[in-house]
Amino acid sequence: MITSIKLKNVASYRTERILNTDKKINLVYGLNGTGKTTLSNFLKDRSNIKFNDCSILGGVTAKILVYNQEFINENFYERN
């Protein structure tokens, strides 16, 4: 099954971009400022109002795990 992720009107995704994958596990990498964090934040919290123009089609029943800098900060650093 192909999953399509549409990002639009958020951060570096001003115009609509669609990412398609048929893989169970995906690794996202790229240069700074290309939207990796925006993508991972959307996948982690799709209900956030800033993602109103973004969507996922297909594969929505799968559990999505996001391992990004925010995850590292929340789980591996001690809070003061």
C-alpha positions in Angstrom: 0.0 0.0 0.0 1.3 3.4 -0.9 1.1 6.1 1.7 1.0 9.7 0.5 1.9 12.6 2.9 0.9 16.0 1.8 2.5 19.1 3.3 1.4 22.6 2.5 1.4 26.0 4.1 3.7 25.1 6.9 7.4 26.1 7.4 9.4 25.4 4.3 6.4 23.7 2.6 4.6 26.9 1.3 3.6 25.2 -1.9 2.1 21.7 -1.8 4.6 18.8 -1.6 3.6 15.2 -1.7 5.8 12.4 -0.4 5.0 8.9 -1.4 6.3 5.7 0.1 5.4 2.0 0.1 7.9 1.1 2.8 7.2 0.0 6.3 10.2 1.9 7.7 11.4 5.2 6.3 14.5 7.2 7.0 14.4 10.9 6.2 17.6 12.8 5.7 18.7 16.0 4.0 20.3 19.4 4.2 19.4 21.9 7.0 16.2 23.8 6.2 14.7 21.2 3.8 11.7 20.3 6.1 12.8 17.2 8.0 11.7 18.5 11.4 8.5 19.9 10.0 7.7 16.5 8.5 8.5 14.6 11.7 6.5 17.1 13.8 3.5 16.6 11.5 3.7 12.8 11.8 4.0 13.1 15.6 1.1 15.5 16.1 -1.2 15.7 13.1 -3.9 17.5 15.1 -1.8 20.6 15.6 -3.6 23.6 14.0 -0.4 24.6 12.1 -0.9 21.4 10.0 -4.4 22.1 8.9 -3.4 22.0 5.2 -1.4 18.8 5.6 -2.7 15.2 5.4 -1.9 11.5 5.1 -3.6 9.2 2.7 -3.3 5.5 3.1 -1.4 3.7 5.9 -3.0 5.8 8.6 -3.8 2.8 10.7 -0.1 2.1 11.2 1.6 3.2 14.4 3.9 6.1 13.5 7.1 6.5 15.6 9.1 9.6 15.3 12.7 9.7 16.4 13.9 13.2 16.1 15.7 15.8 18.2 12.6 16.5 20.2 12.3 12.8 21.0 15.9 12.7 22.2 15.4 15.8 24.4 12.3 14.4 25.9 13.6 10.9 26.6 17.4 11.2 27.2 18.1 14.5 28.9 17.4 15.2 32.6 15.2 18.2 33.2 16.5 20.8 35.7 
